[in-house]
Amino acid sequence: GTGFTNANVDLTHKFGAPGHELGVNLQFTRGKEDEAYFLNEESPIRIGTDDTHIIAIENTLPLSIDYTRPLRTGRLELGTKLQRRWIPVTYTVRRGVQSVIYPGLGDFSNWDENIFAGYANLVRITPRYTLEGGLRLEETQVSYTIPAENIYYPGSDRYDYFGVFPNAKLTLNLTSTNRLTMAFNRRVDRPGEPELRIFPKYDDPEILKVGNPFLRPQFTNAYEVGFSRSWVGGTGSAAVYHRDVSDAFLRIFAIDDSNPSYDIVNRIFENAGNFRQTGVQLMASQEIVRTWRMTGSVNWFQNDIDALDTLLFFPTRRAFTLSGSKDHTWDLTLNNRFVLPRGLELQANYIRYASRNVPQGRERARSSLDFSAKKPLMNERAELVFTFTDVFNDFALQHEIVGNGFTALYQNFLETQVATLAL
């Protein structure tokens, strides 16, 4: 089973001038994953059972202090953030006859991360333009304790890194209805507990999921230039963007040929190289009639994935290569909102993701049609809500994988087809 706990404390001190304030926020989140897998097998190789039980707890404790001071033509924002994240994991195995569970894993691990960050943003607002610019500095310290009896990794890991993350956005008011926007930002995405876990997850022993204790963060530089226009009853925009991602982490599929009796493919998290995404996005919203508003967007882009040459540790140390690829693809979203008499509101949404390249093959096209209805009751003191997502059950994530020595179709149906009625 899984569980989640969250606690939050907010303190705000307001100075004399409107918008001049100091805020302090302290949060604690705790996510728990408690999973047991019972493997029963009868085959020409063996008749036996194996049990695994993992308890993984991800704790996050951030403290942030934010100061805002209004200026004559904008505002100044300053702040700092201290965050500790720690992930203790315990792992218990009961092995049966000729067990398929990998030996020498150990029974615990502990991952710890400390972040020390500070930022400054300046916003300037005039009738002709709005300029936002800022800088965030971060020092991050990470340690990963791996049990000494673990035979797959060379030892516990410890590292630190310093990051500089600028952001800038300029909006030009060309006319009362036309605006031009230019923006840049740099961000970091850090791996979580499933991506870091050293213990395999035995919900599918033949395609075995495992994390990577040596996984590093991924960094993204994003650039965008956009134009927007408004008119009576609607708005529209067009944007050209480019994203450059370094050390992107994702699961790769690698065959394990160390045991000739079983065909096992490992799904391992890895920093799978760099990729770039360049595209054009068009968005529009229009009131068709007084009771009907339609909103839609089309996103056409190119995925450019670099080749990769790396070293895998689990379950055997071996070289691993991926070929680069380049592809054009697109996304489409449509939303229709109807406001009818007596407070009845209906929505119909459609999402379509075209087929696209991924580091080891292709992701198949998928789509989702969703409906919802909302009706106020008891003089708007209550509300009846009906939702039906993925009506045709066509939003499954499917990857056609071409690996070294094997091909596979990986499917994750995600339980997206859900109907709910709530009061």
N, C-alpha and C positions, 0 to 999 in steps of 0.2 A: 504494500500500500504506500501511498504518498501522503504527505501532510505539509502544511504551510502555516507559519506564525509570523505576524507582523505587529510591531509596536512603534509608535511615532510620537515625538514631543516637539512642538513648535512654540517658540517664544519670539515676540516681535516688540521692538521698542520704536515708537513713532516720535520723531523730533517735531519741532514747531511747524515747519513748512510741509505742505502736502507732498507726499511721495518721498520724503526724507526719512529713512527708516533703517534699522538694524535688525536682522533676523538671525536666529539660531535654530537649527534643526538637528535633532538626534533621532536616528532610526535604528531598529534592530529587526532583521528578517532571518527566519530560519526555515529552510526547506529540508524535508526528510524523505528519503527513499528507502523503503524497507521491502526487499524483494527476495522471495525464495523460489527456486526452480527445482523441480523433481523430474529427473531424466530417466524414463523407463524405456529400455531398448531390448528387442528380441531380433537377432540377426544371425547370419552365418558366422559372424565374428564372436559374438558374446550374447549372453542373457544376463542383464544386470541393471542396477540402478545407481544413480549418482544424485546427490543433493548439494545445492549451493545456496547460501544465504548471505546477502549483503545488506548492510545498514550504512547509508551515506548521508551525512548531515552537512549542509552548506549554510554557514553562518556569515552574515554581513552586518557590520556595525559602522555606518558612516556618521560623521559629525561635520556639519557645514556651518559657516558663518558668512552672511551676505550683507553687504552695505550698499545702499542706493542713495545717491544725492542728486536731486534735480538741479539742472543748470538752466541758464536763460534760453538756450536753444537745444536742450536735450537732457541727458542725464549721465552720471558716472556710476559705474557698478564695480565694486571690489569684493573679493571674497576668498575664502580658503576652505579646503576640505581635507579632513583626515579620515581615512577609512581602513578598517581591518577586516579581512575576510579569511576564514579558516574552515577547512573541510576535513574532519576526521572520518575515516572509513574503516569498518570492520568487515572481515570476510571469513565465513565458515564453510568448510567443505566436508562432506561425508562421501567417501569414495566407495564405489561398488566393485564388482568383479571386472577386471580389465578396464578400469575407469578411463573415460574420454576426457576427464578434467585435466588441464595442464598441471603438471607437478611444479613444486618450487615457487609458488606464488607469494607465500607469506599470508598473514592473517590481519594486517592492518596497514594503513598509510595515513599520512597527515600532510595537507597542503596549507601553506600560510602566505598571505599577501598583505603588505602594508603600503598605503598610498598617501603621499604628502603632496598636496596640490594647492596652487594659488592662481587667481585669475584677475584680470582687469579689462573692463569693456567701456568704451566711450561711444555714446549715441548722440549724433547731432541732427536736428530736425529743422529744416527751413521750408518755405513754400516751394522752392525749386527742387530740393533733393532731401533725402535722408541717408545719412552715412553711419554705419555701425562697424566698429572695429575692435578687436580685442586679442588677448594672448593668455593662454593657460600654460602653466609650467607644472610638470609632474615628476616626482621622484618615486619610483616603485621598487620595493624589495620583495623578493619571492623566495620561498624555500619549500622543498618537497622532501619529506622523510619517507624513504622506501625501506621496508624491512630487510635486514641483512640476509635472510634466507631466500629472498627473491633472486632467481637465477637469470632473469631476462634483461635487467638493466644494470649498467656499470656501477650504480650507486645513487645515493641521494643527490638532489639537484638544488643549487642555490645560485641566484643571479639577481642583478638589479639593473635598472635602466632609467635614464633621464629623458623626458620627452618635452618637446616644445610644440604647442598646438595653436596656431594662429587662426583667426576667422575675420572675414571682412565682407561687408555687403553694402552696395551703393544702389539706391533707388532714385531714378531721375523722373520727375513729374513733367513729361513732355507737354501735355495739355491736361485739362481737367478730367479727361477720360482715358488718356494713354500714359503708360509707365514703362520704363526700361529698367531692368534689374541686372546687376552683375554681382556674383558672390563666389567666395572661396572659403573652404574650411578643411581642417585636418582633424581626424578623430582616431581613436584607438578602440578596438574590440578585444576584450580579454576572454579566454576560455573559461568555461564553468566546470562543475563537477563531472558531468558525463564525458566531456572532452578530455579530462585529465586522468580519469580512473584507470588504474593499472590492472584491475581485475576484470576478466571477461564476463559478459552478460549472456547467460545461457538460455535466453528465450528462444533462440534459433541456433542450435549447436553447429549446423552446417555453414551458416553465414554468421560468424561469431563477432559480436561487437566488442571493441575494447578501446580504451582511451590511450593517451600518450603523456607520460609525466614530463616529457621534455618539450611539450607544446609551448610555443611562444605567441604573444599577441599579434594581431594583424592590424595594419595601419592603412588608412584610406585618405587620399587627397581628392577632394571633390571641387569641380569648377562648373559654373553655370552662368549662362546669359539668357535672359528671358524678356519677353514683351507681353504686356497685358492690356486689354481694352475693355471698357465697360459701356453698356448701352441700356436703354430702357428695357427692363425685364431680364437682363442677362449679362454675362461676363465671358470673356475668352482669353486664353493665354497660349503662348508658344515658347518653348525653352529648348536650348541646345546645352547638353551637359557632357562632362567627361569625368570618370572616376578611375583612379589609379590605386589598386589594392596591392600591398606587398605582404608577403608571408601569410596569405589567406589560409585559414585552417578549415578543413573539411574532411569527411571520411573518404578514404580510398580503399579499394578492394585489392587484396593481395593473397594469392594462393599459398597455403601452408603444405609443403610437400615433405615435411619431416616425418609424418606417419603414413606409411604406404597403405594401411588398412582403412583409412577414412579419407574422404574428399572434403576438406575444410577450407573455406575462404574466410579470411580475417577482414573485417571492416575496421580500419584503424584510423584514428584522427592523426592528421599530419599537416604541417605547414606546407601546403602543396603549391608553392611558388607564387608568382605574381600574375595578375590579370588586369585587363583594362576594359572598361565599358564606356562606349561613346554612343550618344543617341539624341533623338528629338522627341519631345513630349508635347502633345496638343491637348488642351483641356477647354471645355465649354460648359456653360450652364444657362438654360433658357426657360423662362416661363411660357409654356405653350398656350395655355389658357389659365384663367384665374385659379383653377383647382389642380393644375398639372404642371409640375416642374421636372425637366429632364436635365441630367448632368452626365457628362461622359468624358472619357480621356482615351487617347491612343498613344502608346509609347513604342517607338521603333528604335532599336539599338543594335550595336555590334558587340559581341563578346570576343575578346582576343586573349586567349589563355596561353601562357608561356609553357615550354617544355620543363620538365622537372627531373633532376637526378639527385637522389637522396639515399639514406641508409635507414632501414627499418630494424628495430630491435626485437619485436615480438612476432612469433614465438622463437624465431631464429634470426640471428643477425645476417642481413642480406642486402645487397644493392637493389634499388628500385628506381625505375625510370617511367616517365610519362611523356607522351608526345604532345606537342603544342597543337592548338586548333583555333580556328577563327570562323565565326558564324554570324548571320544576321537573323534577328527574331523580333517579335513584337508582343505587346500586351494590350488588352482592350477591357475597359470597364464602362458599364452603362447603369444608370440609376434613374428610376422613375418614381416620383412621389406624388400621391394623389391625396388631397385634403377634401373630404366630402362632408355633406351636412351631418349635423348632430355629433361633430367631433371625431368622426371616423377617419382614420388615416391609413392608407395602404402604401406599401413600397414593394417594388420589384427590381432586383439587382442582377446583373449578369457580369461575370468575370471570365475572360478567356486568356490563357497563357499559351502561346504558340510553342512548338517544339524548338529546342535549343541545345547547343553543345554544352557538355560538362567535361571535367578533366579526363574522364575515362569512357566517354561515349556520348549518349544523348539523353536528354530528358524529354519524354513524350508530351504532346500537347494535352492540356487539361482545361476544364471549364466548370463553372458553378452557376446555377440559377437559384436565387433565393427570393422568398416571399415573406412579408410580414404584414400584420394588421394590428391596429391599436384602437380601442374604443373606451372612452371615459365612461364611468358608471357612478351612480350615487352622487350626482351633482359634482362630478370631478374629484370626489374623495377617494375613488378607487379607479383602477384601470385594468381592462382585460387585454392581454397581449398574446398574439399567436405568431409564431415564427416557424418557417420550414426552410432549412438551408440545404443546399446541394440536392435539389429535387431529383435530378437524374443520376445522382451518385457517380459523377464523372470528374471529381476533383482529386482522384487518387494520384499520389506522386509515384511515377514509374520511370526508372532509369534503365536504359539498355547499356549494359556494361561490357566493354571489351577489355579484358585483363590480359596479363602475361600468362598464357596457357589455358585460358578459360573464357567463356562468355556467360552472362547472367542477365536475367530480367529481375530487377529489384523493385518490389511494389510495397507501398505503404498507403493503406486506405484511410488512415487519419480519422475515421469515424466522423466524417463531415456531414453525412446525411442525417439530420436530426430535426425532429418536429417537437415543439414545445408549446404548451398552453399555460399561461400564468395569470394570476389575479393579484 
